[in-house]
Amino acid sequence: MKKVIIKSEFSLFKFEELDDVLKILVSKAIDATDNSYSPYSNFKVGAALQLEDGTIVIGANQENAAFSVTMCAERSAIFNAQSNHPDLAITTIAIAAKNVNGLVHIPISPCGSCRQVILEMEQKYKRNIKILLCGSEGIYVINSIKDLLPLSFVDESMR
């Protein structure tokens, strides 16, 4: 038997420590939570992504009584970007969430489905997507979805 250790690395920033571009992206992700339709969970998630030309696209979670058709904020933003700007790579995505008490203290991370979609965008454009996970206690900055999804299923897995 061989033991394999997988490690993930990320940085923790205070909002004030971010550069101006990342501050704007984080603010837009937090603002996007106001566009959430979440009458069942009352858990509002917003995402803001930046494309390689500087365009910012937002998304918000959209719930439905049939939970299987609910859409996460991350995928909402990514699918919007792909529908309207298919030739532009995503460089960064910021994700924020609010519960009934306001912005969550500890950042949330993307669900498995969103991780897979982000991974496929990295594959499509052959570049990492910086991920900002936002909470009131700080912002996790992750350099690639591979740090959150180290054992991933990609095109090469099917060959």
N, C-alpha and C positions, 0 to 999 in steps of 0.2 A: 504494500500500500504506500502511496505517496500522498503526503499532506500538502495541499495548496492553500496559500493564504492570499486573499484578495483584499486590497486596501483601497479606500476612497479618500480623496483629499479635497478640502474646500477651505476657503477663507471666510472669516467672519468680520464684517465691516459694520460700523455705525453709519447711519445715513450721511452724516456730515463728512465722512471720510471718502465717500464716492466722488468720482469726477462728475462734472456737470451733466454730461450725456447720460450717465447711469442714474443720476438723481432724477432726471426728467422721466426716464423709463420706469423707475420705481413709482414715482408720483402718478404716472398714467395708469399703472397696474392697480394701484390703490383706488384711483378714481373709477376705474372700470368695474370695481366691485359694485358700484351703484347701478350698473346696468344688469346686474344679476337678476334672474327670475328664479327665486328659490323659496317658494311658499311652503314646501314640505320640510326642508332641513333648516331653513333660515341661516344657511351657511353660504355666504356670498364670496365667490372667487372671481378675481379679475386677472387678466394677463395683458401685457403689452410687449410686443416684439419689435425689434428694429431690423429693417432690411439693409442690405449692403449699400444702398443709395441714401440711407438716412431716414427713409419713410418709416413711420411708426404705425403699427396696426394693433388694435385692441380686441379683446374678446372677454366674455363673461359667461359663467355657467348658466345653463338654461335647463331647469328641471321640468319633469313631466310626471304625472301620477303613475304612468308606466315607466318606472325608473330605467328600464333598458334603453329607452330613447333619449335619456338625459344627455346633454353635451357639456363637457368640461370647458373651462375658460381657455385652457392652453390649446386644445384642439380647435375651439371656436376661432381663436386668433390665427392659428396656423392655416386652417382651411380657408379662412378669409384671405390671408396673404397669398396662398397658392392659387386661389380663384382669380384674384385681381392683379397679382404680380408674379406670375409663375417663373419668370426668368431671373428673379432676384433672390439671392440666398438670404437666409435668416442669420443674423450675426449674434443676436442676444435676445433672450426672453426673460421678462420679470413676471413673477407670480406673487399675488397677494391675496389674503383671505380675511374676511371679517365674520365674527359670530355676533350674537346678540349684545356682547360687551364691547364691540369695536374690533380694530385690527388685532389679529391673533398675536400673542406674545412671542411664541416660538414659531418660526416659519414652517409652512406645510410644504410637502414635496409632491411632484406630479404622481398621479396614479399610474398603474402599469400600462394602460392603454395610451396615455399621453406620453409616457417614456418611450414607448415603441414608435409613436408618430415623430417625436423629436429625433430619435435615432435615425429614422428613415430620411428625415430632412438633412441630417449630417451626412448620411450616405449619398443622397441625391446631389448635394452641392460640394461634397468632398471637403468639408470644413467643419470644425467644431462650432457648436452653438454655446455661447456663455449663458449660464442660467443663474438668475438672481431670485432667491427665495426670501420673501420679505416678511418680517415680523417686527413688532414694536421694540423687541430687545436686540434686534440686529438683522443684518442681511447676509445670508450665506451666498457666496459667489463660487460657482462651480464651473470649471472650464469646459466640460463636455458631459453629455448625458451618459457617457460610458462610465463616469464616476458613480452614477446612480443605478446603472444597468450594466454591470461588468460582464455578465454572461448573457450575451444578447443573441437574438435570432434575426439574422439579416439574409439578404439575397444569397450570399455565399453558403449559408447553412443548407440551402435546398439543392446545391449542386453536387 
